[in-house]
C-alpha cells in the first residue's frame, strides 16, 4: 500500500472521473471500484469518501437519485452539467500537476 | 448472502445508537454497511452479523459516523442559504425590483425624520423576534409531527428549513445590525454614505425576513421532495 497522504488531495478528482465514466454510482461502489482499478494500492476510507461526496453535492457538481434495491434504499450520485465541466477542468489540472511533479522528481527528464 | 429485513432494521438502530439522528443520513450509511457486511461474509463466511457489522464500522475510524454527519449538515446549511439567495435575487429583477427601489428610497427619505430611528429599530427588532418565535413554534411542530406519526424518521433538511436556517439568519442579523447609533439625534446627523448604507441594510433585512418567514415555509414540502427523492417512498 502506497502513501495514502499523497492521494488525499486528489480524492474529488478521482470521484468525478469515476462518475464521468460510469453515469451513476453509489458510495460503496466507488470505494470498491477504486480498489479494483488501483489493484488495492489506493483505499478510499469511508470517513473521507462521504464528506467528499457531500461537498461535491453542495457545490452543485453532483446530483442524487434514490432507488429501492432489494430490501434497502440506495443513494446514487451522478454528475450535473456543471459537474461534467468541472471534471474536465480538474483532470487538466491533474495532468499539469503530474507533469510538474515529474520535472521536480526527475529533473533530467525536464531538460531533454 | 444477502441481509434480511430485520438485519437492515438492526443497522438503522445501530446508526441511531451512534448519534446519527437523521433518516436520510442513516439510509446512506445503512446501505454502505450492508454492502460491506455482504462483502465481508464472502471472505469470512463463518462470522456472525454483529461481528461483520462491527468490523465494517471500524473502517469509519475513531470518530465513527461523525464526519459524515457533519459534512451533511454543512451541505444542507449551504443549500439553505443558496435558496435564500435565489429568492433574494428575484427582488433584483422585474417586477419586484420596482418595490425594492421604492423601499430603498422610502427608507432613505425616512432618515430625515426623527421617528425614522424608531422605525428602523422597530423593523429590526420585530423581524428578529419573529424569527425566534417561529423557531420555537417550528420546534414544537416538528416534535408533535414525530409523535403523531410514531416514526423515528427525521430529515436533516427539514430540520435546517424549520430551525437551523432561521436560527442562523437571526444570528447573522444580530451581527450585522450591531447598530452603532445610540440615539435618534445621531441618526439624523449621519452622512450620505451612511444613510445609503443603512437604507440598503434595512431593505435587505426586510426582504430576507420575508423570504425566511413567508416564502420558504410555504414551500417546505415541495423543497423536501426535491431534496429527498425518497421522502415520499419512506
Interface residues (C-beta under 8 A of the other chain):
Chain A: X26 X27 X28 X29 X32 X45 X46 X47 X48 X50 X51 X54 X55 X57 X58 X64 X65 X66 X68 X69 X70 X71 X72 X73 X74 X75
Chain B: X2 X3 X4 X5 X8 X27 X28 X30 X31 X32 X34 X35 X36 X39 X59 X60 X61 X63 X67 X68 X70 X71 X72 X74 X75 X78 X79 X228 X229 X230 X233 X234
